[in-house]
Amino acid sequence: MPSFERDSQRIVIAGASSLLGAELKSLLEESKFAGWDFRLVDEEVAAGTLTEAGGEPAVIQPVEEGSFEKARLVFFTGSPAFVERNLESAIRAERAGTIVFDFTGKFETKDCAPSPYFPKLDDFWGSRAPSSSESHSVAGSHHWIISSAGVAATSLSFGLRNLGLKKLTVIFFRPVSEAGRAGIEELESQSGQLLSCQNIGQPVFDTQVAFNLLERYGPASRQSLDAARNALRAEVSECVQNQGAVMPSIQVVHAPAFYGMTFAASAELDPGLADAASVANACKSSGFSVQGEMDPGPNNVSVAGETSIQLGIPQSDPLNYGTWWFWGAADNIRLPAWNAVKLAEKLV
């Protein structure tokens, strides 16, 4: 491998104008990668946007031939379609030694499927990530950074399996930030318009998302809850399949919230193994931050800026012996970005 690939300090954030891209850049600049050469690229529509990188003014560029050349690290933070459009260029970079991080699971080659990652998955599967002394051996690898919802569902499945888990059902409440800045602006605009008794605009979701829970968006919307469900199910399946864990039943619905992925879960456990203490300890051991009796409980506001998934005190169902209920929340932007930076620090 040419020396520049080992010694290069170039980082490319592909999808830099997205909420995730901006959060990732901020975290990278506070990490061991502070001072590295940041290259910001994105869709044509975002090209020319003025931002900053490393404390200096920077302009987001369109993806062109050679955008990923000589990069030590490439992070794909854009849409799945954006990843697929730039797959060939990224594959060439990977073959030259670049380490690729993808948040969509769409970076897949004929020879190699993406390797799913979040920190506790190493414990669930057995340690897989090489140490920094082995970093040369992972040059040219690509990693699938699991979403906050995927982390929650997978962690519940693995965490509860020693308590005789028979069935796990999780409903995720999707905030509009999953649709990017345009989604946030539409919820904000609709909220104000409805309170002022005005007709609402709905170019993003093609329906009323303010003050409303939904299981689907309007037919003209480019956002799809069906696609979100299918992507999440595929993500969790990749993490739990052939690992001795129960595949959760997953539903995703729209919630009129700006940020924060919240969820409700129901688990059928062995009554002979599960009590309040053992269930709470199992959740803590699998990476959740379990709230105390005096805490207000996880919510969209409490998880803002947090890098762990908050979980309320598990509650047993008094009418169904062995059934337990869970309520949790996670920062849907910061958590995956944080996990990606931690993995990059481990590999480089």
JOCOR-V577394 format. One record per residue. RES is the residue in three letters. SS is DSSP state (@ for helix, = for strand, . for the rest). BURIAL is I if it has 16 or more other ideal C-beta (glycine too) atoms within 10 Angstrom, else O. Layout:
<<RES & SS & BURIAL> <RES & SS & BURIAL>>
//
This chain:
<<MET & . & O> <PRO & . & O> <SER & @ & O> <PHE & @ & O> <GLU & @ & I> <ARG & @ & O> <ASP & @ & O> <SER & . & I> <GLN & . & O> <ARG & = & I> <ILE & = & I> <VAL & = & I> <ILE & = & I> <ALA & = & I> <GLY & . & I> <ALA & . & I> <SER & . & I> <SER & . & I> <LEU & @ & I> <LEU & @ & I> <GLY & @ & I> <ALA & @ & I> <GLU & @ & I> <LEU & @ & I> <LYS & @ & I> <SER & @ & O> <LEU & @ & I> <LEU & @ & I> <GLU & @ & I> <GLU & . & O> <SER & . & O> <LYS & . & O> <PHE & . & I> <ALA & . & O> <GLY & . & O> <TRP & . & I> <ASP & = & O> <PHE & = & I> <ARG & = & I> <LEU & = & I> <VAL & = & I> <ASP & = & I> <GLU & . & I> <GLU & @ & O> <VAL & @ & O> <ALA & @ & I> <ALA & . & I> <GLY & . & O> <THR & . & O> <LEU & = & O> <THR & = & O> <GLU & = & O> <ALA & = & I> <GLY & . & O> <GLY & . & O> <GLU & = & O> <PRO & = & O> <ALA & = & I> <VAL & = & O> <ILE & . & I> <GLN & = & I> <PRO & = & O> <VAL & . & I> <GLU & . & O> <GLU & . & O> <GLY & . & O> <SER & . & I> <PHE & . & I> <GLU & . & O> <LYS & . & I> <ALA & . & I> <ARG & . & I> <LEU & = & I> <VAL & = & I> <PHE & = & I> <PHE & = & I> <THR & . & I> <GLY & . & I> <SER & . & I> <PRO & @ & I> <ALA & @ & O> <PHE & @ & I> <VAL & @ & I> <GLU & @ & O> <ARG & @ & O> <ASN & . & I> <LEU & @ & I> <GLU & @ & O> <SER & @ & I> <ALA & @ & I> <ILE & @ & I> <ARG & @ & O> <ALA & @ & I> <GLU & @ & I> <ARG & @ & O> <ALA & . & I> <GLY & . & I> <THR & . & I> <ILE & = & I> <VAL & = & I> <PHE & = & I> <ASP & = & I> <PHE & . & I> <THR & . & I> <GLY & . & I> <LYS & . & I> <PHE & . & I> <GLU & . & I> <THR & . & O> <LYS & . & O> <ASP & . & O> <CYS & . & O> <ALA & . & O> <PRO & . & I> <SER & = & O> <PRO & = & I> <TYR & = & I> <PHE & . & I> <PRO & . & I> <LYS & . & I> <LEU & @ & I> <ASP & @ & O> <ASP & @ & O> <PHE & @ & I> <TRP & @ & O> <GLY & . & O> <SER & . & O> <ARG & . & O> <ALA & . & I> <PRO & . & O> <SER & . & O> <SER & @ & O> <SER & @ & O> <GLU & @ & O> <SER & @ & O> <HIS & @ & O> <SER & @ & O> <VAL & @ & I> <ALA & . & I> <GLY & . & I> <SER & . & I> <HIS & = & I> <HIS & = & I> <TRP & = & I> <ILE & = & I> <ILE & . & I> <SER & . & I> <SER & @ & I> <ALA & @ & I> <GLY & @ & I> <VAL & @ & I> <ALA & @ & I> <ALA & @ & I> <THR & @ & I> <SER & @ & I> <LEU & @ & I> <SER & @ & I> <PHE & @ & I> <GLY & @ & I> <LEU & @ & I> <ARG & @ & I> <ASN & @ & O> <LEU & @ & I> <GLY & . & O> <LEU & . & I> <LYS & . & O> <LYS & = & O> <LEU & = & I> <THR & = & O> <VAL & = & I> <ILE & = & O> <PHE & = & I> <PHE & = & I> <ARG & = & I> <PRO & . & I> <VAL & @ & I> <SER & @ & I> <GLU & @ & I> <ALA & @ & I> <GLY & . & I> <ARG & @ & O> <ALA & @ & O> <GLY & @ & I> <ILE & @ & I> <GLU & @ & O> <GLU & @ & I> <LEU & @ & I> <GLU & @ & O> <SER & @ & I> <GLN & @ & I> <SER & @ & I> <GLY & @ & O> <GLN & @ & O> <LEU & @ & O> <LEU & @ & O> <SER & . & O> <CYS & . & O> <GLN & . & O> <ASN & . & O> <ILE & . & O> <GLY & . & O> <GLN & . & I> <PRO & . & O> <VAL & . & I> <PHE & . & I> <ASP & . & O> <THR & . & I> <GLN & . & I> <VAL & . & I> <ALA & . & I> <PHE & . & O> <ASN & . & O> <LEU & . & O> <LEU & = & I> <GLU & . & O> <ARG & . & O> <TYR & . & I> <GLY & . & O> <PRO & . & O> <ALA & . & O> <SER & . & I> <ARG & . & O> <GLN & . & I> <SER & . & O> <LEU & @ & I> <ASP & @ & O> <ALA & @ & O> <ALA & @ & I> <ARG & @ & I> <ASN & @ & O> <ALA & @ & I> <LEU & @ & I> <ARG & @ & I> <ALA & @ & O> <GLU & @ & I> <VAL & @ & I> <SER & @ & O> <GLU & @ & I> <CYS & @ & I> <VAL & @ & I> <GLN & . & O> <ASN & . & O> <GLN & . & O> <GLY & . & O> <ALA & . & I> <VAL & . & I> <MET & . & I> <PRO & . & I> <SER & = & O> <ILE & = & I> <GLN & = & I> <VAL & = & I> <VAL & = & O> <HIS & = & I> <ALA & . & I> <PRO & . & I> <ALA & . & I> <PHE & . & O> <TYR & . & I> <GLY & . & I> <MET & = & I> <THR & = & I> <PHE & = & I> <ALA & = & O> <ALA & = & I> <SER & = & I> <ALA & = & I> <GLU & = & I> <LEU & . & I> <ASP & . & O> <PRO & . & O> <GLY & . & O> <LEU & . & O> <ALA & . & I> <ASP & . & O> <ALA & @ & O> <ALA & @ & O> <SER & @ & O> <VAL & @ & I> <ALA & @ & I> <ASN & @ & O> <ALA & @ & I> <CYS & @ & I> <LYS & @ & O> <SER & @ & O> <SER & . & I> <GLY & . & I> <PHE & . & I> <SER & = & I> <VAL & = & I> <GLN & . & I> <GLY & . & O> <GLU & . & O> <MET & . & O> <ASP & . & O> <PRO & . & O> <GLY & . & O> <PRO & . & I> <ASN & . & I> <ASN & . & I> <VAL & . & O> <SER & . & I> <VAL & . & I> <ALA & . & O> <GLY & . & O> <GLU & . & I> <THR & . & I> <SER & . & O> <ILE & . & I> <GLN & = & I> <LEU & = & I> <GLY & . & I> <ILE & . & I> <PRO & . & I> <GLN & = & O> <SER & = & I> <ASP & . & O> <PRO & . & O> <LEU & . & O> <ASN & . & O> <TYR & . & O> <GLY & . & I> <THR & = & I> <TRP & = & I> <TRP & = & O> <PHE & = & I> <TRP & = & I> <GLY & = & I> <ALA & = & I> <ALA & = & I> <ASP & . & I> <ASN & . & I> <ILE & . & I> <ARG & @ & I> <LEU & @ & I> <PRO & @ & I> <ALA & @ & I> <TRP & @ & I> <ASN & @ & I> <ALA & @ & I> <VAL & @ & I> <LYS & @ & I> <LEU & @ & I> <ALA & @ & I> <GLU & @ & O> <LYS & @ & I> <LEU & @ & I> <VAL & . & I>>
//
